[in-house]
Amino acid sequence: MKNKWILIVDDDEGLVSTFKGILEAEGYNVDVATTGRGALEKCEDTVFDLVILDFMLPDMRGDEVLRYLKKIHRGLKVLLITGYSTFKDSIDALSLGISEILLKPISPEELLRAAGEALS
């Protein structure tokens, strides 16, 4: 999986750090952002293969970020993560172009499986 770039977007710095370590140990190149605006800025400079995106960010919702990112990079793969099962059930993943919606807490195995499937 070398040369695959993943952006993790979540305001939980502990989660971001953990996910980054897990994915880098598997050979992925990983960058992080803790806000929606930060994610948008990073996507202006780098073409990511996958974005792991939290639904609830401090400055904007993940679906807002996603809609903008899809305009810039149509083929972008996205894993949406949320701690709210009600959001998971109400989000139309297909219309937003989401590969999968993961409910927190997310195990390392689930993270690697979902990322691998999205990137394959």
SENU-432698 format. One record per residue (C-alpha): x, y, z. Coordinates in pm, whole numbers, padded with zeros to 5 digits, always signed. Each point is the difference from the previous one (the first is absolute). Example, Ala and Ser with C-alpha at 12.3 -4.5 7.8 and 13.67 -1.06 7.14 Angstrom:
2
+01230-00450+00780+00137+00344-00066
This chain:
120
+00000+00000+00000+00296+00230-00032-00057+00326-00181-00362+00014+00119-00081+00328+00175-00260+00011+00276-00136+00309+00174-00154-00047+00345-00241+00276+00103-00121-00004+00361+00015+00245+00289+00092-00278+00246+00380+00029+00001+00039-00334+00180-00202-00181-00265+00187+00177-00280+00336-00096+00150-00107-00363+00049-00142-00036-00351+00309+00166-00148+00231-00245+00176-00205-00303-00104-00015+00105-00365+00364+00105-00023+00105-00337+00147-00175-00159-00300+00199+00216-00244-00252+00274-00076+00099+00367-00022-00221+00187+00245-00081+00366+00063-00247+00137+00252-00237+00291+00053-00208+00083+00306-00252+00229-00172-00201-00001-00321+00177+00313-00121+00336-00161+00074-00101-00299-00210-00106+00218-00291+00331+00187+00011+00200-00324+00000-00200-00132-00296+00091+00307-00201+00368-00094+00024-00010-00381+00000-00203-00256-00191-00107-00260+00252-00111-00352-00090-00219-00029+00309-00148+00235+00257-00112-00130+00339-00246+00268+00104-00184+00058+00327-00361+00109-00039+00008+00252+00285+00283+00252-00024+00034+00322+00200-00040+00232-00298-00220-00189-00246-00170-00335-00052+00180-00280-00177-00259-00020-00277+00069+00367-00084+00372-00073-00022-00073-00306-00210-00214+00186-00253+00278+00253-00055+00271-00264-00025-00199-00200-00256-00020+00309-00221+00379+00025+00002+00082-00372-00017-00287-00203-00144+00160-00340+00048+00095+00064+00361-00076-00290+00233-00151+00095+00336-00060-00185+00325-00239+00195+00219+00035-00056+00373-00247+00095+00269-00069-00062+00364-00374+00038-00052-00192-00304-00119-00296+00221-00094+00219+00184-00254+00129-00330-00137-00354-00113-00070-00115+00330-00152+00292+00070-00236-00051-00099-00363+00350-00132-00062-00054-00075-00368-00120+00348-00092+00299+00154+00179+00249-00240-00155+00107-00149+00332+00176-00337-00015-00109-00094+00351-00130+00151+00324+00180-00118+00313-00143+00038+00349+00241+00095+00279+00176-00158+00177+00187-00149-00296+00243-00284+00056+00337-00006-00180-00116-00306-00194-00319+00172-00114+00194+00312-00101+00251-00199-00207-00272-00212-00159-00210+00302-00100+00300+00194-00130+00126-00299-00196-00340-00062-00158-00047+00367-00089+00342+00015-00165-00021-00330-00188
